[in-house]
Structures are given as C-alpha cells and as structure tokens.
Amino acid sequence: MTERATEPATPPATPPTTGDTTGAPTGDPTGRPTDPHGAPSDRQVGQEAGPRQANASALLGEAMTKSGLLWIEVSDDRTWPAWHVWDDGAALVVSGPGEQPLPWLPKEVRVILRSKDTGGRLLTVRAHVHVLEPGTPEWQRATELLRASRLNAVDDSVTRWAAECTVTALVPFDSPLESPGAYAAHDHREPPARTAATTTSWRPWHWGGRGEEKAERKRLRDEQKAARQAAKERAKLRKKRQRRGGRRRAR
C-alpha cells in the first residue's frame, strides 16, 4: 500500500497540578513522578500512552478482520456499506459495474466498524482514501486478496475489475473518534436510502396469500362464525319462549 495505518496520536498529558509556594516538586495524587511545575513527566506519560495505543490498534485490527462489512461515511452524502478485505493496515474495497455501489470518495472519509458479536457500532476512525491504479504491485496484491475472499468470484473477475471497476484502499490513521466507553450522544439513526426498487406495480404470488390477505380472510371467517353463533342463540330463545307460551295456553 502507498500508506500504512499509523499509531494513534498520543493523548494529551494530564493538566498540571498546583505547586507549593516554595517551588519544591509536588507529587501527583496517583503517585506518578512530576516535574517542578507539578506536571507528570513526559516519560511517565509515554509509558501510559503506549498500552492505550496498542489496545486501540489491536481493537482496530480485530474489528477489521472479524467482520467483512464496514460503513463509509462521506461528507454531504449518506453512509455507504461496503464489503472489504483487511490487509496490513488498509481496508481494500472494490466497486463499480457488477460490484457494490460506492460514490467517488474524497481524500478522507470516516469508517464505521461493527461488533461481530452484537452487530452494533464498535469503532469510528478516520481513513485516507487511495485509489489503486491497475497494473501496479499494490493493485495486483489487492485484487488477489479480494478475489480470494469473494465467494462467488468468476475467472475473469480481475480482468473486469481492471477495465470497469475501482479498487480502493482505506488507510485508517490517528486515534479512533468513537470507541468503547467514548461514543457520541446521538443514536446515529438515519432514514433508509432511496432506491429504484419497487413492488407497487406487480407483487409475486404467495402460497396461501400474503400476510395482510390472510389476516383479512381470518377476520371475515371470525365475523361469519360470530354471526352464526348469534343466530343459533336467537333461535334457542325463540323456541324457549314458544314452549312457555304453549304451556300457559294449555292451563
């Protein structure tokens, strides 16, 4: 790839604490060594940032490899789902005729990754967009990996991709914008994307009818059954009254 994922940026240091009036070094409440101004030392901050960076990188790699689906958030556009292959710090995506639809991507996008266990949002990262040129070593490697991961790949997939499709590498960089324990307050719900698909003109035939048709037939049957039951009850009452009237006349 032309660019590989970089390590997340080092988090800012803890704000300096107030020192005493003598100018003597003050201790941090957590027990960390501090400089004469009361701030934790750069060495200590670097030691604490290292595990966080490693954890973020490990979570990113795990999310990319366990799930073959990610969402690409494009500015002034909707969020697009995309099938991808993760390779050495880059998510490889193919789009175009006969493949998944994607708009022309800007130089930087947001990539949303899901949890394989729950299907919910796991990470949101920024990523650089690199369009791979056919014939280059990067393009050759990307298409080999994409074709190997494609369940319904055909023999001429690579040739068709070179002629008609676009192979893109999404390279995450910087620390995640959203991660476990640090999600945005809003729920990210969006209306369904508009498509040309419709069934208003013709609907396929279903054995036994569709759900609403079955419900309507059941409603009619229940009404007819209730009407018959009411008619039987009325007939019983008429016969009972007739028997009582006959006994009274006989007396």
Residue pairs with C-beta under 8 A, 6 or more apart in sequence:
1 87
1 88
1 89
1 90
1 130
1 138
1 169
1 171
2 130
2 138
2 169
3 90
3 128
3 130
3 171
4 88
4 89
4 90
4 171
5 57
5 60
5 89
5 90
5 171
5 172
5 173
6 173
6 174
7 53
7 57
8 52
8 53
8 56
8 57
8 174
8 175
8 176
9 174
9 175
10 45
10 46
10 49
10 53
11 49
11 52
11 175
13 39
13 40
13 42
13 45
14 28
14 39
14 40
14 45
15 39
16 37
16 38
16 39
17 26
17 28
17 29
17 34
17 38
17 39
18 26
18 38
19 25
19 26
19 36
19 37
19 38
20 26
23 36
24 36
25 34
25 35
25 36
25 38
26 34
26 38
27 34
28 34
28 38
28 40
32 40
32 41
32 44
33 40
33 41
33 44
34 40
34 41
35 41
53 175
56 175
56 176
56 179
59 122
59 123
59 176
59 179
59 180
60 113
60 123
60 125
60 172
60 176
61 86
63 113
63 114
63 115
63 116
63 122
63 123
64 70
64 84
64 86
64 91
64 113
65 86
66 116
67 113
67 114
67 115
67 116
68 83
68 84
68 85
68 149
69 81
69 82
69 83
69 84
69 114
70 81
70 82
70 84
70 91
70 111
70 112
70 113
70 114
71 79
71 80
71 81
71 82
71 111
71 112
71 114
72 79
72 80
72 81
72 82
72 93
72 102
72 105
72 109
72 110
72 111
72 112
72 170
73 79
73 109
73 110
73 111
73 112
73 124
74 80
74 103
74 105
74 106
74 109
75 106
75 109
77 103
78 190
78 193
79 112
79 190
80 101
80 102
80 103
81 100
82 93
82 95
82 100
82 102
83 93
83 100
84 91
84 92
84 93
84 170
85 91
85 92
85 142
85 145
85 146
85 149
86 92
87 141
87 142
87 145
89 171
89 172
90 130
90 169
90 170
90 171
91 111
91 127
91 169
91 170
91 171
91 172
92 142
92 145
92 146
92 167
92 168
92 169
92 170
93 100
93 102
93 167
93 168
93 169
93 170
94 100
94 143
94 146
94 161
94 165
94 166
94 167
94 168
95 101
95 102
95 165
95 166
95 168
96 161
96 164
96 165
96 166
97 164
97 165
98 160
98 164
98 165
99 161
99 165
102 166
102 168
105 129
105 168
106 129
107 128
107 129
108 126
108 127
108 128
108 129
109 126
109 127
109 129
109 170
110 124
110 125
110 126
110 127
110 177
111 124
111 125
111 126
111 127
111 170
111 172
112 121
112 123
112 124
113 121
113 122
113 123
113 124
113 125
114 120
114 121
114 122
115 121
115 122
121 178
121 183
121 188
122 179
122 180
123 176
123 178
123 179
124 176
124 177
124 178
124 179
125 172
125 173
125 174
125 176
125 177
126 172
126 173
126 174
126 177
127 170
127 171
127 172
127 173
128 170
128 171
128 173
129 168
129 169
129 170
130 168
130 169
130 170
130 171
131 166
131 167
131 168
132 138
132 139
132 142
132 167
132 168
132 169
133 139
134 161
134 162
134 167
135 162
138 169
139 162
139 167
142 167
142 169
143 157
143 158
143 161
143 162
143 167
144 158
146 161
146 167
147 153
147 157
147 158
150 157
161 167
176 182
178 184
203 210
208 214
209 217
